[in-house]
Amino acid sequence: MSCLSLSGCSAGYLLQAARGQWQLLRARQPIERVIASPATDATLRARLELVRETRDFASRELALPDNASYRSYSALHRPYAVWNVVATPEFSVEPRRWCFPVTGCVAYRGYFREERARRFASALAARGDDTLVAGVSAYSTLGYFADPVLDTMLQYDDLQLVGTIFHELAHQLVYVRDDSEFNEAFAMSVERVGVERWLVARGRSGELAAWRRRLDQQAQVLNILSAGRARVATLYREAPPLPQRRQAKQELLASIGTELRAYEQQQGLRSGYDAWLDAGLNNAHLASVATYFDCLPGFERLLVRQGGYLPAYYAAVRELAREPASRRRALCARPPES
């Protein structure tokens, strides 16, 4: 993708990314020092003690990298670490890709300042794209730097915080250039198995049962969004005349939102997509969910085939990562085994 276009990797964009990363790293303090400091309040100390315990568990029990990542703490004093922009053409559920020197082409573009993300998204929307601006509490530099735990991550509940550390460390373990769907689904698989084993190791059976119920409910939410995405994609392939296509698009997206609201009401739960539903679903919302979850069942089946033994699973994923994209995509597309 050209770096000279609106959707390219301009020098100004890369400069803000480098400056934001430098500021984040400059703020690092060793977690042990923060915990030991008399100036640290009790709440922060308890959260960082949980991080320290989780970080040790990740390397000792999950065979995740044993390095300096998530052994330091940075306070950013803002709600999110970065704001990601996801965009699709008006009649597509495939995300636009932006290409960068280290990560390759990815399905989002991150900004360290919210107003810059929204300005870029507005420019894309003016061109006709569907867009999403999403705050992100953590991200991985893939092992190039010793990533700190951020104060934005500490807003999570315990299981979200634990899972996020596992997820981001997984990106250091296996990463395929130009394949966001592969990378995010693999990290999600490690996050899920990691949280389960973390709870089991602590004998927290009640929390484990509740967590599994939440996963079952999340699966139903994802099924609604995935099926809706397929219906929208079919409409775009059929390509009726433009006015009818736009009307049918809005009706389809509204029906997906209605279905999701009905499931929430039936189950007495919040899916976490309230802001999207309130604003009205669009292609970018559906594309964003697909990036993280469409390939996840394939990875979970691969883990089962390795007997749940994580080193063997990681080796199998690394082998798959060396295969052509079509082979990797086959893992994602394979239907559940009976």
Helices and strands as residue ranges (DSSP letters): H 11-26, E 29-30, H 31-36, H 42-62, E 72-74, E 82-88, E 98-100, E 104-106, E 109-111, H 114-126, E 130-136, E 149-150, G 153-155, H 158-173, H 180-201, H 205-238, H 242-267, H 274-279, H 283-293, H 296-305, H 310-321, H 325-333
